Amino acid sequence: MANRVPINRSLRLFEEPHLGHNRYHPEIEPILAVDAGTEVILETRDGVDGQLPPTATAADIAALDTGAVHPLTGPIYVNGAAPGDGLEIEFLDIAPEPTAFTAIIPGLGFLRDVIATPFLVHWQIADGWATSAQIPGVRIPGAPFMGVSAVAPSQTEVDNWREREARWADKGGMALGPDPAGAVPSGSCGLAGLRTLPPRENGGNFDVKQLTKGSKLVLPVFVDGGLFSTGDGHFAQGDGEVCVTAVEMGATVAVRFKVIKDLYKTRKFRAPVFSHQNYFADPKYAVPERFLGVMGMPIDADGENDGENLTLACRNALLNMIELLQERGFTQEQAYVICSVAVDLRISNVVDVPNYVVSALLPEAIFDGD
């Protein structure tokens, strides 16, 4: 029988702080402990914590409590997971709530220097499609996925990542430092915790739209139990998520965990790896083919941010895929050729500063047998 974590979506996260968080810190207490192989059902809030309900207007965007982004359900402690392991998260189902929104938020987005007028779209979700009175004559096909999926960083990672993002901000780059305003939990973990806007080596807000139902995501474990959390459900998104929001929804997600012992003790890179192993022939949703994927972010070989550098993110995605293929027994040269003839580089997001995400996708169909 699955474990279920219910929430009350009529309440903000700070009104149910025992069920989630919006900062990353290793001392945030788990809300549930499970064995690997157990199915867990997590109810989640939308990415702005319900602040733009169907009654909201564009004028309400200016009053957003941005410190409340993103409300995550969790963390979940997975028995047996230890630092150096890989934690595999299999997405068994992602069910949308019936309403969603998309917003242009001044100061954010890929074209924030060009388009600065607030704009709000409310979507109705039914039968696998999203429609809106604000954009008549258009319907968006559904492919639900979770925008944020992460494990907890260790205290060492919290300190290192906070300092590197501060160095990037000192250079004039855009990065959000720790801020207690709107933080859940509200104590020391919220004050010292990392914001959820950028993805990092622990996963997070990578907004990879291929992580639909049937996908598997592998994250490096930094603390005992992994401490997995998720939220920021998206009903649909274009690669890039260029205005900074997708079709943003509350969701109910079913996941199952597997611990891969010592995976990241031998792997040179610690970027998230993902795949779509099972094809779900659900006519309501657009489901991708089977693939193996890996992410790249603009973090250089010394571990420093070079924010918004898509070239570096592409390079890292490619290098990570080459190493993954080498783990499968190919030489470096063979792997490079395979990447050239079969790998698709996708700009997964160009808004989650400073760490834009490029994904490298490899069709599993090119391989004989297993």
Secondary structure as a PSIPRED ss2 file (coil, helix, strand):
# PSIPRED VFORMAT (PSIPRED V4.0)

   1 M C   1.000  0.000  0.000
   2 A C   1.000  0.000  0.000
   3 N E   0.000  0.000  1.000
   4 R E   0.000  0.000  1.000
   5 V E   0.000  0.000  1.000
   6 P C   1.000  0.000  0.000
   7 I C   1.000  0.000  0.000
   8 N C   1.000  0.000  0.000
   9 R C   1.000  0.000  0.000
  10 S C   1.000  0.000  0.000
  11 L C   1.000  0.000  0.000
  12 R C   1.000  0.000  0.000
  13 L H   0.000  1.000  0.000
  14 F H   0.000  1.000  0.000
  15 E H   0.000  1.000  0.000
  16 E C   1.000  0.000  0.000
  17 P H   0.000  1.000  0.000
  18 H H   0.000  1.000  0.000
  19 L H   0.000  1.000  0.000
  20 G E   0.000  0.000  1.000
  21 H E   0.000  0.000  1.000
  22 N C   1.000  0.000  0.000
  23 R E   0.000  0.000  1.000
  24 Y E   0.000  0.000  1.000
  25 H C   1.000  0.000  0.000
  26 P C   1.000  0.000  0.000
  27 E C   1.000  0.000  0.000
  28 I C   1.000  0.000  0.000
  29 E C   1.000  0.000  0.000
  30 P C   1.000  0.000  0.000
  31 I C   1.000  0.000  0.000
  32 L E   0.000  0.000  1.000
  33 A E   0.000  0.000  1.000
  34 V E   0.000  0.000  1.000
  35 D C   1.000  0.000  0.000
  36 A C   1.000  0.000  0.000
  37 G C   1.000  0.000  0.000
  38 T C   1.000  0.000  0.000
  39 E E   0.000  0.000  1.000
  40 V E   0.000  0.000  1.000
  41 I E   0.000  0.000  1.000
  42 L E   0.000  0.000  1.000
  43 E E   0.000  0.000  1.000
  44 T E   0.000  0.000  1.000
  45 R C   1.000  0.000  0.000
  46 D C   1.000  0.000  0.000
  47 G C   1.000  0.000  0.000
  48 V C   1.000  0.000  0.000
  49 D C   1.000  0.000  0.000
  50 G C   1.000  0.000  0.000
  51 Q C   1.000  0.000  0.000
  52 L C   1.000  0.000  0.000
  53 P C   1.000  0.000  0.000
  54 P C   1.000  0.000  0.000
  55 T C   1.000  0.000  0.000
  56 A C   1.000  0.000  0.000
  57 T C   1.000  0.000  0.000
  58 A H   0.000  1.000  0.000
  59 A H   0.000  1.000  0.000
  60 D H   0.000  1.000  0.000
  61 I H   0.000  1.000  0.000
  62 A H   0.000  1.000  0.000
  63 A H   0.000  1.000  0.000
  64 L C   1.000  0.000  0.000
  65 D C   1.000  0.000  0.000
  66 T H   0.000  1.000  0.000
  67 G H   0.000  1.000  0.000
  68 A H   0.000  1.000  0.000
  69 V C   1.000  0.000  0.000
  70 H C   1.000  0.000  0.000
  71 P C   1.000  0.000  0.000
  72 L E   0.000  0.000  1.000
  73 T E   0.000  0.000  1.000
  74 G E   0.000  0.000  1.000
  75 P E   0.000  0.000  1.000
  76 I E   0.000  0.000  1.000
  77 Y E   0.000  0.000  1.000
  78 V E   0.000  0.000  1.000
  79 N C   1.000  0.000  0.000
  80 G C   1.000  0.000  0.000
  81 A C   1.000  0.000  0.000
  82 A C   1.000  0.000  0.000
  83 P C   1.000  0.000  0.000
  84 G C   1.000  0.000  0.000
  85 D C   1.000  0.000  0.000
  86 G E   0.000  0.000  1.000
  87 L E   0.000  0.000  1.000
  88 E E   0.000  0.000  1.000
  89 I E   0.000  0.000  1.000
  90 E E   0.000  0.000  1.000
  91 F E   0.000  0.000  1.000
  92 L E   0.000  0.000  1.000
  93 D E   0.000  0.000  1.000
  94 I E   0.000  0.000  1.000
  95 A E   0.000  0.000  1.000
  96 P E   0.000  0.000  1.000
  97 E E   0.000  0.000  1.000
  98 P E   0.000  0.000  1.000
  99 T E   0.000  0.000  1.000
 100 A E   0.000  0.000  1.000
 101 F E   0.000  0.000  1.000
 102 T E   0.000  0.000  1.000
 103 A E   0.000  0.000  1.000
 104 I E   0.000  0.000  1.000
 105 I C   1.000  0.000  0.000
 106 P C   1.000  0.000  0.000
 107 G C   1.000  0.000  0.000
 108 L C   1.000  0.000  0.000
 109 G C   1.000  0.000  0.000
 110 F C   1.000  0.000  0.000
 111 L C   1.000  0.000  0.000
 112 R C   1.000  0.000  0.000
 113 D C   1.000  0.000  0.000
 114 V C   1.000  0.000  0.000
 115 I C   1.000  0.000  0.000
 116 A C   1.000  0.000  0.000
 117 T C   1.000  0.000  0.000
 118 P C   1.000  0.000  0.000
 119 F E   0.000  0.000  1.000
 120 L E   0.000  0.000  1.000
 121 V E   0.000  0.000  1.000
 122 H E   0.000  0.000  1.000
 123 W E   0.000  0.000  1.000
 124 Q E   0.000  0.000  1.000
 125 I E   0.000  0.000  1.000
 126 A E   0.000  0.000  1.000
 127 D C   1.000  0.000  0.000
 128 G C   1.000  0.000  0.000
 129 W E   0.000  0.000  1.000
 130 A E   0.000  0.000  1.000
 131 T E   0.000  0.000  1.000
 132 S C   1.000  0.000  0.000
 133 A C   1.000  0.000  0.000
 134 Q C   1.000  0.000  0.000
 135 I C   1.000  0.000  0.000
 136 P C   1.000  0.000  0.000
 137 G C   1.000  0.000  0.000
 138 V C   1.000  0.000  0.000
 139 R E   0.000  0.000  1.000
 140 I E   0.000  0.000  1.000
 141 P E   0.000  0.000  1.000
 142 G E   0.000  0.000  1.000
 143 A C   1.000  0.000  0.000
 144 P C   1.000  0.000  0.000
 145 F E   0.000  0.000  1.000
 146 M E   0.000  0.000  1.000
 147 G E   0.000  0.000  1.000
 148 V E   0.000  0.000  1.000
 149 S E   0.000  0.000  1.000
 150 A E   0.000  0.000  1.000
 151 V C   1.000  0.000  0.000
 152 A C   1.000  0.000  0.000
 153 P C   1.000  0.000  0.000
 154 S C   1.000  0.000  0.000
 155 Q H   0.000  1.000  0.000
 156 T H   0.000  1.000  0.000
 157 E H   0.000  1.000  0.000
 158 V H   0.000  1.000  0.000
 159 D H   0.000  1.000  0.000
 160 N H   0.000  1.000  0.000
 161 W H   0.000  1.000  0.000
 162 R H   0.000  1.000  0.000
 163 E H   0.000  1.000  0.000
 164 R H   0.000  1.000  0.000
 165 E H   0.000  1.000  0.000
 166 A H   0.000  1.000  0.000
 167 R H   0.000  1.000  0.000
 168 W H   0.000  1.000  0.000
 169 A H   0.000  1.000  0.000
 170 D H   0.000  1.000  0.000
 171 K C   1.000  0.000  0.000
 172 G C   1.000  0.000  0.000
 173 G C   1.000  0.000  0.000
 174 M C   1.000  0.000  0.000
 175 A C   1.000  0.000  0.000
 176 L C   1.000  0.000  0.000
 177 G C   1.000  0.000  0.000
 178 P C   1.000  0.000  0.000
 179 D C   1.000  0.000  0.000
 180 P C   1.000  0.000  0.000
 181 A C   1.000  0.000  0.000
 182 G C   1.000  0.000  0.000
 183 A C   1.000  0.000  0.000
 184 V C   1.000  0.000  0.000
 185 P C   1.000  0.000  0.000
 186 S C   1.000  0.000  0.000
 187 G C   1.000  0.000  0.000
 188 S H   0.000  1.000  0.000
 189 C H   0.000  1.000  0.000
 190 G H   0.000  1.000  0.000
 191 L H   0.000  1.000  0.000
 192 A H   0.000  1.000  0.000
 193 G C   1.000  0.000  0.000
 194 L E   0.000  0.000  1.000
 195 R E   0.000  0.000  1.000
 196 T C   1.000  0.000  0.000
 197 L C   1.000  0.000  0.000
 198 P C   1.000  0.000  0.000
 199 P C   1.000  0.000  0.000
 200 R E   0.000  0.000  1.000
 201 E C   1.000  0.000  0.000
 202 N C   1.000  0.000  0.000
 203 G E   0.000  0.000  1.000
 204 G E   0.000  0.000  1.000
 205 N C   1.000  0.000  0.000
 206 F C   1.000  0.000  0.000
 207 D C   1.000  0.000  0.000
 208 V C   1.000  0.000  0.000
 209 K C   1.000  0.000  0.000
 210 Q C   1.000  0.000  0.000
 211 L C   1.000  0.000  0.000
 212 T E   0.000  0.000  1.000
 213 K C   1.000  0.000  0.000
 214 G C   1.000  0.000  0.000
 215 S E   0.000  0.000  1.000
 216 K E   0.000  0.000  1.000
 217 L E   0.000  0.000  1.000
 218 V E   0.000  0.000  1.000
 219 L E   0.000  0.000  1.000
 220 P E   0.000  0.000  1.000
 221 V C   1.000  0.000  0.000
 222 F C   1.000  0.000  0.000
 223 V C   1.000  0.000  0.000
 224 D C   1.000  0.000  0.000
 225 G C   1.000  0.000  0.000
 226 G E   0.000  0.000  1.000
 227 L E   0.000  0.000  1.000
 228 F E   0.000  0.000  1.000
 229 S E   0.000  0.000  1.000
 230 T E   0.000  0.000  1.000
 231 G E   0.000  0.000  1.000
 232 D E   0.000  0.000  1.000
 233 G E   0.000  0.000  1.000
 234 H E   0.000  0.000  1.000
 235 F C   1.000  0.000  0.000
 236 A C   1.000  0.000  0.000
 237 Q C   1.000  0.000  0.000
 238 G C   1.000  0.000  0.000
 239 D C   1.000  0.000  0.000
 240 G E   0.000  0.000  1.000
 241 E C   1.000  0.000  0.000
 242 V C   1.000  0.000  0.000
 243 C C   1.000  0.000  0.000
 244 V C   1.000  0.000  0.000
 245 T C   1.000  0.000  0.000
 246 A C   1.000  0.000  0.000
 247 V C   1.000  0.000  0.000
 248 E E   0.000  0.000  1.000
 249 M E   0.000  0.000  1.000
 250 G E   0.000  0.000  1.000
 251 A E   0.000  0.000  1.000
 252 T E   0.000  0.000  1.000
 253 V E   0.000  0.000  1.000
 254 A E   0.000  0.000  1.000
 255 V E   0.000  0.000  1.000
 256 R E   0.000  0.000  1.000
 257 F E   0.000  0.000  1.000
 258 K E   0.000  0.000  1.000
 259 V E   0.000  0.000  1.000
 260 I E   0.000  0.000  1.000
 261 K C   1.000  0.000  0.000
 262 D C   1.000  0.000  0.000
 263 L H   0.000  1.000  0.000
 264 Y H   0.000  1.000  0.000
 265 K H   0.000  1.000  0.000
 266 T H   0.000  1.000  0.000
 267 R C   1.000  0.000  0.000
 268 K C   1.000  0.000  0.000
 269 F C   1.000  0.000  0.000
 270 R C   1.000  0.000  0.000
 271 A C   1.000  0.000  0.000
 272 P C   1.000  0.000  0.000
 273 V E   0.000  0.000  1.000
 274 F E   0.000  0.000  1.000
 275 S E   0.000  0.000  1.000
 276 H E   0.000  0.000  1.000
 277 Q C   1.000  0.000  0.000
 278 N C   1.000  0.000  0.000
 279 Y C   1.000  0.000  0.000
 280 F C   1.000  0.000  0.000
 281 A C   1.000  0.000  0.000
 282 D C   1.000  0.000  0.000
 283 P C   1.000  0.000  0.000
 284 K C   1.000  0.000  0.000
 285 Y E   0.000  0.000  1.000
 286 A C   1.000  0.000  0.000
 287 V C   1.000  0.000  0.000
 288 P C   1.000  0.000  0.000
 289 E C   1.000  0.000  0.000
 290 R C   1.000  0.000  0.000
 291 F E   0.000  0.000  1.000
 292 L E   0.000  0.000  1.000
 293 G E   0.000  0.000  1.000
 294 V E   0.000  0.000  1.000
 295 M E   0.000  0.000  1.000
 296 G E   0.000  0.000  1.000
 297 M C   1.000  0.000  0.000
 298 P C   1.000  0.000  0.000
 299 I E   0.000  0.000  1.000
 300 D C   1.000  0.000  0.000
 301 A C   1.000  0.000  0.000
 302 D C   1.000  0.000  0.000
 303 G C   1.000  0.000  0.000
 304 E C   1.000  0.000  0.000
 305 N E   0.000  0.000  1.000
 306 D C   1.000  0.000  0.000
 307 G C   1.000  0.000  0.000
 308 E C   1.000  0.000  0.000
 309 N C   1.000  0.000  0.000
 310 L H   0.000  1.000  0.000
 311 T H   0.000  1.000  0.000
 312 L H   0.000  1.000  0.000
 313 A H   0.000  1.000  0.000
 314 C H   0.000  1.000  0.000
 315 R H   0.000  1.000  0.000
 316 N H   0.000  1.000  0.000
 317 A H   0.000  1.000  0.000
 318 L H   0.000  1.000  0.000
 319 L H   0.000  1.000  0.000
 320 N H   0.000  1.000  0.000
 321 M H   0.000  1.000  0.000
 322 I H   0.000  1.000  0.000
 323 E H   0.000  1.000  0.000
 324 L H   0.000  1.000  0.000
 325 L H   0.000  1.000  0.000
 326 Q H   0.000  1.000  0.000
 327 E H   0.000  1.000  0.000
 328 R C   1.000  0.000  0.000
 329 G C   1.000  0.000  0.000
 330 F C   1.000  0.000  0.000
 331 T C   1.000  0.000  0.000
 332 Q H   0.000  1.000  0.000
 333 E H   0.000  1.000  0.000
 334 Q H   0.000  1.000  0.000
 335 A H   0.000  1.000  0.000
 336 Y H   0.000  1.000  0.000
 337 V H   0.000  1.000  0.000
 338 I H   0.000  1.000  0.000
 339 C H   0.000  1.000  0.000
 340 S H   0.000  1.000  0.000
 341 V H   0.000  1.000  0.000
 342 A H   0.000  1.000  0.000
 343 V C   1.000  0.000  0.000
 344 D E   0.000  0.000  1.000
 345 L E   0.000  0.000  1.000
 346 R E   0.000  0.000  1.000
 347 I E   0.000  0.000  1.000
 348 S E   0.000  0.000  1.000
 349 N E   0.000  0.000  1.000
 350 V C   1.000  0.000  0.000
 351 V C   1.000  0.000  0.000
 352 D C   1.000  0.000  0.000
 353 V C   1.000  0.000  0.000
 354 P C   1.000  0.000  0.000
 355 N C   1.000  0.000  0.000
 356 Y C   1.000  0.000  0.000
 357 V E   0.000  0.000  1.000
 358 V E   0.000  0.000  1.000
 359 S E   0.000  0.000  1.000
 360 A E   0.000  0.000  1.000
 361 L E   0.000  0.000  1.000
 362 L E   0.000  0.000  1.000
 363 P E   0.000  0.000  1.000
 364 E H   0.000  1.000  0.000
 365 A H   0.000  1.000  0.000
 366 I H   0.000  1.000  0.000
 367 F C   1.000  0.000  0.000
 368 D C   1.000  0.000  0.000
 369 G C   1.000  0.000  0.000
 370 D C   1.000  0.000  0.000
